[in-house]
Amino acid sequence: MQMPKPSEADKERFLSAVPENPEVEVKPMFGNLGAFVNGNMFAGLFGPTIGVKLSEADKQELEANHQTQPFGPAERPMGGYVGLPESWQDDAEQTAEWVAKAFENVAKLPPKAPKAPKAKQPK
């Protein structure tokens, strides 16, 4: 599976679209970036593509009015996420609006429980 690397401009575009909120945490993910609230990812960067996790109503609205794209590897796109239109790469305002909708949607979810540490294998 090929993992595209975002350019510095892609990273800046993503970071500028993420809401400034103390609950938001941006972390590296497989050479890309993810934005999380309460441990749940609401937006991610995969190469130049920004993907968002929207409510079903927002997802339907976005897909009905714009040419979206799958988010993640072509062989296995991430379920529940939609890639924002490529044509928005120079539209910071529209990108930020939909990333904010994703934040609002995911912020309503219960916090993600931390993973239990793996049991040590006997020697």
N, C-alpha and C positions, 0 to 999 in steps of 0.2 A: 504494500500500500504506500503510495507516494504522499508525503506530507509536505504541502507547499509552505514556504516560509514567507511571512509578510515582510514588506519593505518597511523602512523606518517611517515613510509617509503613511503607509497603511496603519501602523501602530498609532501614530499621532492622530489620524482620523478616527480610529476606534476610541482612543482615550478621550478625545474631545467630545464624543457622542455619549459617553457614559455619564449619568447624572452625578453631580457632586453631592454626595450624601455620605454621612459617617457610617452607614450600614453597608455600603458598597465596598467590596474587596476585589481588586483586579489581580489575577495571578497568571503566571505563565502556564501554558498547557501544550505539551508536545511541540514546542517551538513557536506556538501561537499564543493568544491571550484569551482569558475568560473573565467575565465580570459576574460576581456572585453577590447575593443577598441572603442572609441566614444560611449560608452554606449551599444554596441552590444557584445554579448558573442561569442567568437571564439573558446574557448576550455573550457572543464569542466571536473571535476573529480566526478565520481559517484561510491563510494566504491573504488575498485582498478582500475576501467576502466577510461581511458582518452578518451573523445569524442571530435571530432573536426568538425567544419563547413567548408567544403571544397567547392571549385568551382565544378560544375558538372563534368568537365573534370578530375580534380584531384580525385574526389570521385570514378569515374568509373575506373581510373587507380589503385587506392588503392584496390578497391573491386575485380578487375580482377586478381590481383597479390598476394593478401594476404587474410587470413581468418579474416575478420572484424567481429564485433559483434554489436548488437543494443546498443544504448546509452540511459540510463535512466531506469526507472522502466520497468520490463518485461511486465506488463499490459498495459503500455503506453509509449513506447520509444519516445524520442524527435525527431520530424520530422526535417529533414535537417542536422542532426548530425550523424556521424558514429563513432562507438567505435573502437579504434585502437586494433590490434591483441594482445591477451593475451601473445603470445610468445615474444612480444617486452618489457615485463616488465623489462628485464635486458639489453635492447638495448637503452640506453639514446640518442645516436646519431640519430638513425632512428626516435625515438619518437619526438625529438626536430625538426627534418626536417619537419615532417608532421604538427606539431603544428605551425611552422613558416609559412607553406603554408596556414593554416587556418587563421592566423593573416593577411597575405597579402590579402586574399580573403575578409575578413570581414572589413578590414581597408578601402576598396573601397566603402563600403556602407555609406549612409548618416548617420550623427549622430542621435542616438535615441533621440526623444523628451522626456523631462521629463514628467512624469505622472502629470496630473492636480490634485490638492488636492481634496479629496472627499468633497462633500457638506455636511454640518452638517445637521443631521436630526432634524426636529422640535421636541420639547419636548411636 
